[in-house]
Amino acid sequence: MEIQKCTKSAFSVIGKEGSTENGADFVDTLWKDANSHFSEVSHLAKKDEHGNILGVWGLMSDFSKSFKPWEDNFSKGLYLAGVEVTDGAEPPHNWVKWEVLAFEYLYAKVETNYHETFKHVLDYMKQNNMDLAGAVFDYI
């Protein structure tokens, strides 16, 4: 598995927010809600010159919304299922906006399953004396 680094400028995501306190399937429920109401935010999405959406994100954060890793061995935290939006975009009713600061990221393509990829990246970080400085994000 190839692990790469990148620096991403600050960006905003508007989506549906939930937490691990909402039950085991809460992430799937958020994605179903976001996808079924996407027309409410599609006009806010960042797009390339061909009209293609530039980023669909599953953002994670600790409960303080400071983008720290989920707590208790990555079992408790917040999740936002949404789309990267243009600067200054405001969320419609029943949507939430998270603003993410510029940061350097490690990234890897999920080839088999999410949990194996996550473990592999954590092992890579440990072998390279790197600390997990923030929450984990999913990017599509």
PAZAPA-4460 file (N, C-alpha, C; in steps of 0.05 Angstrom, whole numbers, plus 32768, in hexadecimal, padded with zeros to 4 digits):
% residues 140
    n_x    n_y    n_z   ca_x   ca_y   ca_z    c_x    c_y    c_z   seq   type   mol
   8011   7FE9   8000   8000   8000   8000   8012   8019   8000     1      M     A
   800C   802B   7FEF   801B   8043   7FED   800F   8059   7FFF     2      E     A
   8020   8065   800F   8018   807B   8021   8026   8094   8017     3      I     A
   8017   80A9   8013   8022   80C2   8009   801C   80D9   801C     4      Q     A
   802A   80F0   8018   8025   8108   8028   801B   811E   8015     5      K     A
   800A   812F   8020   8002   8147   8011   7FFB   815D   8025     6      C     A
   7FFC   8175   801B   7FF3   818C   802B   7FDA   8197   801E     7      T     A
   7FC5   8199   802D   7FAB   81A3   8023   7FA5   81BD   8030     8      K     A
   7F9D   81D1   8020   7F95   81EB   802A   7F7B   81E7   803A     9      S     A
   7F75   81FC   804A   7F5C   81FB   8059   7F44   81F7   8046    10      A     A
   7F30   81E9   8050   7F19   81E4   8040   7F01   81E0   8052    11      F     A
   7EE9   81E1   8046   7ED0   81DE   8055   7EC0   81C7   8049    12      S     A
   7EB2   81B9   805B   7EA0   81A4   8053   7E85   81A9   8060    13      V     A
   7E70   81A6   8050   7E54   81A7   805A   7E49   818B   8057    14      I     A
   7E3E   8182   806E   7E34   8166   806E   7E21   8161   8084    15      G     A
   7E1D   8147   8089   7E0B   813E   809E   7E1D   8133   80B5    16      K     A
   7E18   813D   80CD   7E2A   8137   80E4   7E1C   8124   80F7    17      E     A
   7E2C   8112   8101   7E23   80FF   8116   7E3A   80F7   8127    18      G     A
   7E34   80E5   813A   7E49   80DC   814D   7E46   80BF   8152    19      S     A
   7E5B   80B4   815D   7E5B   8098   8165   7E45   8092   817A    20      T     A
   7E3B   80A7   8187   7E26   80A3   819B   7E0B   809D   818D    21      E     A
   7E0A   80A0   8172   7DF2   809A   8163   7DEF   807D   815B    22      N     A
   7E02   806C   8163   7E00   804F   815D   7E14   8046   8149    23      G     A
   7E16   802C   8146   7E2B   801F   8136   7E29   8027   8118    24      A     A
   7E12   802B   810D   7E0F   8030   80F1   7E0B   804E   80EA    25      D     A
   7E14   805F   80FC   7E0E   807C   80F9   7E1B   8087   80E0    26      F     A
   7E33   807E   80D8   7E41   8088   80C0   7E31   8082   80A7    27      V     A
   7E28   8069   80A5   7E17   8062   808E   7DFE   8072   808D    28      D     A
   7DF2   8077   80A4   7DD9   8087   80A5   7DDF   80A4   809C    29      T     A
   7DF6   80AF   80A4   7DFD   80CA   809B   7E00   80CC   807D    30      L     A
   7E0E   80B8   8072   7E13   80B8   8055   7DF8   80B5   8046    31      W     A
   7DE6   80A5   804F   7DCC   80A2   8042   7DBD   80BC   8043    32      K     A
   7DBE   80CA   805A   7DB0   80E4   805D   7DBD   80F8   804A    33      D     A
   7DD8   80FA   804B   7DE6   810E   803A   7DE0   8108   801C    34      A     A
   7DE2   80F0   8014   7DDE   80E9   7FF8   7DC2   80EE   7FEE    35      N     A
   7DAE   80E7   7FFF   7D92   80EB   7FF7   7D8A   8108   7FF7    36      S     A
   7D99   811A   8003   7D93   8136   8003   7DA8   8147   7FF6    37      H     A
   7DB9   813A   7FE6   7DD0   8148   7FDA   7DC8   8160   7FC9    38      F     A
   7DB1   8160   7FBD   7DA8   8176   7FAC   7DA6   8190   7FBC    39      S     A
   7DA4   818E   7FD7   7DA2   81A6   7FE8   7DBD   81B4   7FEA    40      E     A
   7DD3   81A6   7FE4   7DEE   81B2   7FE7   7DFF   81B0   7FCD    41      V     A
   7DF5   81A3   7FB9   7E05   819F   7FA1   7E0F   81B9   7F94    42      S     A
   7DFF   81CE   7F96   7E07   81E8   7F8A   7E1E   81F5   7F9A    43      H     A
   7E23   81EB   7FB2   7E39   81F6   7FC3   7E53   81E8   7FBF    44      L     A
   7E52   81D0   7FB3   7E6A   81BF   7FB0   7E7F   81CC   7F9F    45      A     A
   7E99   81C8   7FA7   7EAF   81D0   7F97   7EB0   81BE   7F7F    46      K     A
   7EB5   81CA   7F67   7EB5   81BA   7F4F   7ECD   81C3   7F3D    47      K     A
   7ED6   81B0   7F2D   7EEB   81B7   7F1A   7EE0   81C4   7F01    48      D     A
   7EF1   81CA   7EEE   7EE8   81D8   7ED6   7ED4   81C8   7EC5    49      E     A
   7ED2   81AE   7ECA   7EBF   819D   7EBC   7EA5   8198   7ECB    50      H     A
   7EA3   81A5   7EE3   7E8B   81A1   7EF3   7E8C   8189   7F06    51      G     A
   7EA3   817C   7F08   7EA5   8165   7F19   7EAA   816D   7F36    52      N     A
   7E9D   8161   7F49   7EA1   8167   7F65   7EBD   8160   7F6D    53      I     A
   7ECA   8172   7F7C   7EE6   816F   7F84   7EEA   815E   7F9D    54      L     A
   7ED7   815B   7FAE   7EDC   814C   7FC6   7EC3   8144   7FD5    55      G     A
   7EC0   812B   7FDA   7EAC   8121   7FED   7EBB   8116   8004    56      V     A
   7EB4   811F   801C   7EC4   8119   8034   7EB4   810C   804A    57      W     A
   7EC1   80FA   8058   7EB8   80F0   8072   7ECC   80FB   8086    58      G     A
   7EC4   8110   8094   7ED7   811C   80A7   7ED1   8112   80C3    59      L     A
   7EE6   810E   80D2   7EE4   8104   80EE   7EF0   8119   8100    60      M     A
   7EE6   811A   8118   7EF1   812C   812D   7EEA   8121   8148    61      S     A
   7EF9   8129   815C   7EF2   8124   8178   7ED9   8135   817E    62      D     A
   7ECE   8131   8195   7EB5   813F   819C   7EB8   815D   819F    63      F     A
   7ED0   8167   81A2   7ED4   8184   81A5   7ED5   8192   8189    64      S     A
   7ED4   8183   8174   7ED5   818D   8158   7EF0   819B   8153    65      K     A
   7F05   8191   815F   7F1F   819D   815A   7F30   818A   8149    66      S     A
   7F23   8177   813C   7F30   8165   8129   7F46   8154   8135    67      F     A
   7F43   814E   814F   7F55   813A   815B   7F4A   811F   8155    68      K     A
   7F5A   810A   8157   7F51   80EE   8152   7F3A   80E7   8164    69      P     A
   7F29   80D4   815A   7F14   80C9   816B   7F20   80BE   8184    70      W     A
   7F11   80BF   819A   7F1B   80B6   81B4   7F16   8098   81B8    71      E     A
   7F20   808E   81CF   7F1D   8072   81D7   7F23   805F   81C0    72      D     A
   7F3D   8060   81B7   7F46   804E   81A2   7F35   8050   8189    73      N     A
   7F30   8069   8181   7F22   8070   8169   7F05   8066   8168    74      F     A
   7EF8   8066   8180   7EDD   805B   8181   7EC8   8070   8188    75      S     A
   7ED0   8089   818E   7EBD   809E   8196   7EC4   80B8   8189    76      K     A
   7EB0   80C4   817A   7EB5   80DD   816E   7E9F   80E6   815B    77      G     A
   7EA5   80FA   814C   7E92   8106   8139   7E99   80FF   811C    78      L     A
   7E85   8100   810B   7E8A   80FA   80EE   7E78   810D   80DE    79      Y     A
   7E83   8117   80C8   7E74   8128   80B6   7E76   811C   809A    80      L     A
   7E5F   8115   808F   7E5D   810A   8074   7E55   8120   8061    81      A     A
   7E67   812A   8050   7E60   8141   8040   7E71   8146   8028    82      G     A
   7E6F   815E   801E   7E7C   8166   8005   7E8C   817F   800A    83      V     A
   7EA4   8181   7FFE   7EB4   8199   8000   7EA5   81AF   7FF1    84      E     A
   7EA4   81C7   7FFE   7E94   81DD   7FF3   7EA6   81F5   7FED    85      V     A
   7E9B   8207   7FDE   7EA8   8220   7FD7   7EAC   8232   7FF0    86      T     A
   7EBF   8243   7FEF   7EC4   8256   8005   7EAB   8266   800B    87      D     A
   7EA5   8269   8024   7E8F   827A   802C   7E73   826C   802A    88      G     A
   7E72   8253   8021   7E59   8245   801F   7E4C   8242   803B    89      A     A
   7E32   8245   803C   7E24   8242   8056   7E13   8229   8054    90      E     A
   7E12   8219   806A   7E03   8201   8069   7DE4   8206   806A    91      P     A
   7DD5   81F7   805A   7DB8   81F9   805C   7DAE   81ED   8076    92      P     A
   7D95   81F1   807B   7D88   81E6   8093   7D8D   81C8   8094    93      H     A
   7D94   81BD   80AC   7D99   81A1   80B1   7DB4   8197   80A6    94      N     A
   7DC5   81A9   809D   7DE1   81A2   8094   7DF4   81B1   80A7    95      W     A
   7E0D   81A7   80A8   7E21   81B2   80BA   7E3A   81B8   80A9    96      V     A
   7E48   81CD   80B0   7E61   81D4   80A2   7E78   81D1   80B6    97      K     A
   7E8D   81C3   80AD   7EA6   81C1   80BB   7EBB   81CF   80AB    98      W     A
   7ECC   81DF   80B8   7EE2   81EC   80AA   7EFC   81DF   80B4    99      E     A
   7F0B   81D5   80A1   7F24   81C6   80A6   7F3C   81D8   80A0   100      V     A
   7F4F   81DA   80B2   7F66   81EB   80AE   7F7A   81DC   809B   101      L     A
   7F8B   81EC   808F   7FA1   81E0   807E   7FB2   81CE   808F   102      A     A
   7FBA   81B7   8082   7FC9   81A4   8092   7FD8   8192   807E   103      F     A
   7FED   8184   8089   7FFA   8170   807A   7FEE   8155   8081   104      E     A
   7FE7   8145   806C   7FDA   812C   8070   7FEA   8115   8065   105      Y     A
   7FE6   80FD   8071   7FEE   80E4   8065   7FD5   80D9   8058   106      L     A
   7FD7   80CC   8041   7FC0   80C0   8035   7FC7   80A6   8027   107      Y     A
   7FB3   8094   8027   7FB6   807A   801B   7F9C   8072   800F   108      A     A
   7F9D   8064   7FF9   7F85   805A   7FEC   7F7B   8041   7FFA   109      K     A
   7F61   8040   8000   7F56   8028   800D   7F53   8013   7FF6   110      V     A
   7F63   7FFD   7FF9   7F63   7FE9   7FE4   7F53   7FD0   7FED   111      E     A
   7F54   7FC9   8006   7F45   7FB1   800F   7F2D   7FBA   8020   112      T     A
   7F34   7FC4   8037   7F1F   7FD0   8048   7F2A   7FE7   8059   113      N     A
   7F19   7FF7   8063   7F20   800F   8071   7F31   8008   808A   114      Y     A
   7F29   7FF5   8099   7F37   7FEF   80B3   7F54   7FE5   80AE   115      H     A
   7F58   7FD5   8099   7F73   7FCC   8093   7F85   7FE3   808A   116      E     A
   7F79   7FF5   807A   7F88   800C   8071   7F90   801E   8088   117      T     A
   7F7D   8023   809A   7F81   8034   80B1   7F97   8028   80C2   118      F     A
   7F96   800E   80C8   7FAB   8001   80D8   7FC6   8003   80CA   119      K     A
   7FC7   7FFF   80B0   7FE0   8001   80A1   7FEC   801D   80A3   120      H     A
   7FDC   8032   80A1   7FE6   804D   80A3   7FF0   8053   80BF   121      V     A
   7FE1   8049   80D4   7FEB   804D   80EF   8005   803F   80F4   122      L     A
   8008   8027   80E9   8022   8018   80EB   8038   8027   80DD   123      D     A
   8032   8032   80C6   8046   8042   80B7   804F   805A   80C8   124      Y     A
   803C   8067   80D4   8042   807F   80E4   8054   8077   80FC   125      M     A
   804D   8061   8109   805D   8057   8120   807A   8051   8117   126      K     A
   807D   8043   8100   8097   803C   80F6   80A8   8054   80EE   127      Q     A
   809A   806A   80E7   80A8   8082   80DF   80A8   8098   80F4   128      N     A
   80A2   8090   810D   80A2   80A3   8124   8090   80BB   8120   129      N     A
   8078   80B6   8115   8065   80CB   8111   804E   80C8   8124   130      M     A
   8044   80DE   812E   802D   80DE   8140   8014   80E6   8130   131      D     A
   7FFD   80DA   8137   7FE4   80E1   812B   7FDC   80FC   8137   132      L     A
   7FDD   8111   8126   7FD8   812C   8130   7FBB   8135   812D   133      A     A
   7FAB   8126   811E   7F90   812E   811A   7F7E   8117   8113   134      G     A
   7F65   811D   810E   7F51   8109   8108   7F56   80FD   80EC   135      A     A
   7F49   80E7   80E7   7F4B   80D9   80CE   7F34   80E2   80BC   136      V     A
   7F3A   80E6   80A2   7F25   80EF   808F   7F23   80DA   8079   137      F     A
   7F0B   80D7   806E   7F06   80C7   8056   7F03   80DB   803F   138      D     A
   7F0F   80D6   8029   7F0D   80E8   8011   7F05   80D7   7FF9   139      Y     A
   7EF1   80E0   7FEC   7EE8   80D3   7FD3   7EE9   80E7   7FBD   140      I     A
***
